[in-house]
Amino acid sequence: MKKIFFKLAACLSLFSAFAAVSCTLDEIDTQMTDEEAIASIRLECDALEAYTIQATKPQAIAFSISSTTPWTIEGIPSWLTVTPASSATSSLAEDIVVKASINDSFSDRSAVLTVTGLNTEIVHKLTVTQLRKGKLVVTPITGQFPTAGGTLPFSVEANLPWEVSAADEWLSFSVTSGQGGDEAQMVGATATQNESIVRETTVTVVSGEQMQTFVARQNGQSLEFLAPESTELNRLGQELEIGVNATMDWTVEASDPFYTVEKSGDDKVILKAPFNNQFAPRSVVLTLKPVDPKYGDVSSSLTLTQDINFKFSGHCEVLADGSVKVYGDDKSRVQLIDGYRYCSMILKMGDKHFADAAQMWVYANDAVETVEIEIQNQIQLGKRIRVRLNGYLPNSSLSSYDSVDYAITKDELNAMDEYRVDILPSENFTEGVGHLKFSFSYNGTLRSAVLDKPSIFEDEPTAACHYWFGCYSASEDGTWYVVKTCDVIPVAE
């Protein structure tokens, strides 16, 4: 009994002297000597012998320690944080996390961490190596590869191993990798012959955590527009010649059938732009394409724009498709910017809602400051159901409000698809001698009226008119109508 008591007392005395060990009767054989008790201590660590971490984005290291005696991790440098770095008497098993700060130097650094335990010679060592910060300087290719192919140099300066690659197979390299060092290494980039138009590829150099890219370009077959003096087309219409630089057979097309384009020889295209008959600016994209499919899906494009020929007042709304919606609740007008003497004005109609007292006018008046003149075509429902044509020029033998009237119904007006007014020299008419003709079509039916008298312009050679259409002094009865396009065709005298 005395022997048992002596062994137990010796065990408790030994461990309490070093602050902290768990010792229970069922853990220690009461028959062990002091040496046997120390030899039975357990200190286990599942850490690897060595770890390598990055410089600027260092990954954390995790491992576990399980022990029956207090332990400590020694040799921790200032650039490492170890949590926890030692045990408590009540917690001898821990998950350890090692974190490193960023290595801003161009040298590797390492530390040996040692796990030691109380009253035991068991030791665990692990080496943590943090790589140096990468240095990568790439001097890219200058100039472009010729169409026939060839080799151009660039340089890589890196303190870590590096690799180079290209996004496309037509470019290869004399070396694709290097070990890094104190001096820049020259690399030859070789392009194959280019059977297509100008091409480019991205070159990428990677070293450690660093990456740099540059674009390599190679001349090729030519297929391009020569820039015109202006990309703004005349709103009144024009014919434009545009030069082409091409080393292959090609075709050209326009994105909008409103415009016509055709090839002229091997070095130019002819674009014909009509009068812009919509109520918003419009644009066209001309595209050159190779005839031979060996050049692949290559093309060259040029965008041209054309401004509008109209200005608006009152309650007018330009719609997304370039048409205009005119409301009958105001003095709403769509007026031509330019003045004309003789012309034809052709309105293509869209949706309509002509109410019982609707009015619609095509009107022309003073475009020359010193000349007062008036021409009108008026559709009026309600009080007077009629179409009226007349013209007036003061102090002229031709001046008169003589008019041609005839009835028109609301149904006919709401079915109308084209509205046309011709203001022409008298000799241009094939019927009568009149100078003013109105016509409209609906459901396949054409109706027209002619003012049977000479043109009022014949007494005043300097006169010209601003032409407009709209609802003037309307009845506010919910009338509105949409005009898709308005073509204006000047007529020479």
C-alpha positions, 0 to 999 in steps of 0.5 A: 500500500505504501508503494502505491501511495508513493508512486501516485504522489511522485506523479502528481508532484512531477506534473504540478511542478511544470504547471499543468497536466491532466493526470487521472488514475485511469491514465497512469499506471500507479505501478510506473516509475517516474521515468516510465510516466514521462516515457508515456507522454504523447505529442502528435502533429500531422503537419508536413515537413515543408510548405511553400506559399506565394509572395503576394497572395500567401495561402494559410497553412493548417495542421493539428496537434494532439498531446498529453502534455503542454506544448509550444511552437518555437521559431516563429519569425515576424512575418508569420502568425501562428494561432494558437502558438502554445497549449493551455492545460485544459486544451492539449489538442488544437487545430493550428493555422499559420498565416504569412504577410506579403513578401515584398522583397525579391528574395525567398524567405523561410522559417523552421517551426518547432513543436516541443512538449513539456517533459518530453524529448518528442519534437516536430519540425516543419519548414515554411518557405515563402517565395519572393515577389515576382519581377516581370518586365516585358518589352513587346514587339514593335511594328507589324509582321509583313504579309509574307510572314517573318520574325520579330523580337521581344524581351522578357525579364523575370526573376521567376520561371516564366512561360509565353503563349499566343492566342492564335496558332499563326504566331509561334516563339523561339522559346516558350519558357525560361527559368528567370534571372538577372538579365532579360531574355530575347524571344523571337516571334514568328508569323506565318504568311497571311492569306487574309486581311490584317490580323492580330493576336494576344501574346501572354507572358506569365511568371509566378503570380504576374502576367503581362499581355501585348497585341501582335499585328500582321499586315494582310490583304487589303479590304477597306474603304478610303475615308470620305471627306464627310460621313454626313449625307445631304438630307436632300439626296446625293450621289457619293463616290467612295474609294476602296483599297482592296487586293482581292475581288469584293462585293458591296452591300447596303444595310438599308434598301432605301439607299442603293450602292454599286461597285464601280471598277475595282477601287470605288463604290457609288452610293445613291442617297434619295431625299430623306423622306422620314421624319428622323435622321437615318443611317446606312452601313456599307459593307465590303466582303471578299468574293473568294471564301478563302479569306474567311469571314472578313469585311470592312464597314462604313457608316453614313448618316442623313439628317431630316428635311422637316421641322415640327410645331404644335402637337407632332410626335416622331415615332420609333420607326421614323414616321410622324403622328400629327394630332388635331388638337392644336395648330400642328404642322410638319414643314419642309425646311427648304423652300420650293416653287414647283414640286410634287409632295407625296405622303404615305399614310399609316394609322389614322383616326379622323373624327367627324370634324377633322381637317387636314391641310397641305399648305404652301406660303411665303418662302421669299420675304418680299413675296406674299403667296398662298397655295392650299389643299384642304380636306374639311369634314363636319360643317363643310364636307369637301376637298378644296384647292386654291391659290393666291398671289396679290396684285396678279392677274392669276390671283384668285381663291377659285377652287375645286370642291368635292365631297369626301367621306370620313370612311374614305379619309380613314382608308386613305393610303396615299395623299399627293399634291402636285404644284406644277407648271401648267404645261406639265399637266396632261389634263386641263391647264391647271397648275394644282392637282390633288389626289388620294387613294384608298382601298385600290381607288384613286380620286383626284381633282385639278384646279383648272387655271395657270400657275400663280408662279407665272406672274412672279418668277422670284416667288417660292413657298414653304410647304407643310402638312398638318391640322390647322385650327382643328376642332379638337375632336380626337383626330390624329393621323400618322404619315410614314414618309413624305417624298418631295420631288422638285420640278424644273420649269 
